[in-house]
Amino acid sequence: MQVHRIVQCALWLTMASVAHADHWPAWRGPTADGVCQEKDVPLTWSADQNIRWKVPLPEAGNSTPAIWGDRVFVTQATDKGAKRSLICFNRHDGSQRWIKTIEYTQPEPTHSTNPFCAASPVTNGERVVVSHGSAGIACYDFDGNQLWHRDLGPCHHIWGTAASPVIAGDLVFLNFGPGERTTLYAFHLQDGTDAWKVDEPGGKLGDKGAAEWIGSWSTPVLAKVGDQTQLLLSWPGAIKAYDPPTGRHLWTCQGLFKDDAQDKLVYTNPLFNDQVIVAMGGFQGAWIGMKVPTESLSSGSDITESHRLWRNPKGPQRIGSGMIVGDHVYIVNENGTVQCIEWKTGKILGTERLTGNTWASLVRVGDRLYTTSLEGETVVFAAKPKLEVLARNVISERTLASLAISNGEIYLRTHQHLWCIADGK
């Protein structure tokens, strides 16, 4: 028991240690919720205003950059996915430091809107980990030397893969799937060997004519639940929690499915604060809010009846993850509408047209929320129930990635370029 407490403490301290204002070490930033603690972040820009630099990218891609110190890391597929790479750029001028590529020539399906290498990289300041789907998971040092690579077998779903790896302490977590083979892995960061793994049943390929659509593209989230760090993941039909050091299944809360179909699809991350966890299904699926379970529970407890606060049986299609601010949840749906939701009750306080179709997840800077449409319009709006648009910034390039912010600079990955946005540049 004492050893377990030490590991839990180490995990939480590691999470806190990367939450510096000048780092954006992973998708959704240092605290895995899209929150940037900085203040001097650009509000306005255009293709020729407040641009520090831009560099061309070889092909389209949807992953978000990770930034640490003077390095910017981007995953990139080329040659129709036959080459899957990690590129390291110099943050000062956008020059390429190095590129490391893993080749994969076997067939692997994906959707035309989701190029290979959609998963974002993650770093702890010494190592960088990338997930390349069927090409496996790999770890590099900051000079680009490959430290280890794991072949996890093929991924097979007609919409491809997207879940990003997560580093905490000496462990790397990965939602490997979706498809017939779906597994939550924990690897040792040192050498890539398994610390533990949990197979999730019920995967489907999504083949044409399927009677049901099943899959989770959700990235695991480490959350402080009471005095314990828990690993949260939205699976098809339910949100589940695990003990990070051991993989022990802690609890399940059901409800992320359609009432009128067998579909169980999840694209977004769980959202949380110290009182509530909110999970949202995709493809017009249900969404739920639940009380944070701080009491002692039996392993694998189904706490749906005891902890679920509310369930809305149907919602808009949602791909990007939302944000909890105060008493409200904010989410930008794929159709470009923004919703403000009361997290205590699930009541929708407002739905308004914000922008065009959107895949990006929300990023918060103080009382501002940032989101980018597929057409390359980044809208900045106030984090309050009544919609107040603060700025509309247009870079007319197709964009499905989320923003990354580091040391007062915004990094925007479009299908054509990597942009560095900074005031007065």
Secondary structure, DSSP 8 states (H G I E B T S, - for coil): -HHHHHHHHHHHHHHHHT--TT-B-STTTTTTSSEE--S------BTTBSEEEEEE-SS------EEETTEEEEEEEEGGGTEEEEEEEETTT--EEEEEEEE--S-----TTS-S--S--EE-SSEEEEE-GGG-EEEEETT--EEEEE-------TT------EEETTEEEEEE-SSS--EEEEEETTT--EEEEEE--------TT-S--EEE----EEEEETTEEEEEEEETEEEEEE-TTT--EEEEEEEES-SSSS-EEE-S--EE-SSEEEEE-SSS--EEEEE---S---TTEE-HHHHEEEEES------S--EEETTEEEEE-TTSEEEEEETTT--EEEEEE-SSS-----EEETTEEEEE-TTSEEEEEESSSS--EEEEEE--S---S--EEETTEEEEE-SSEEEEE-TT-
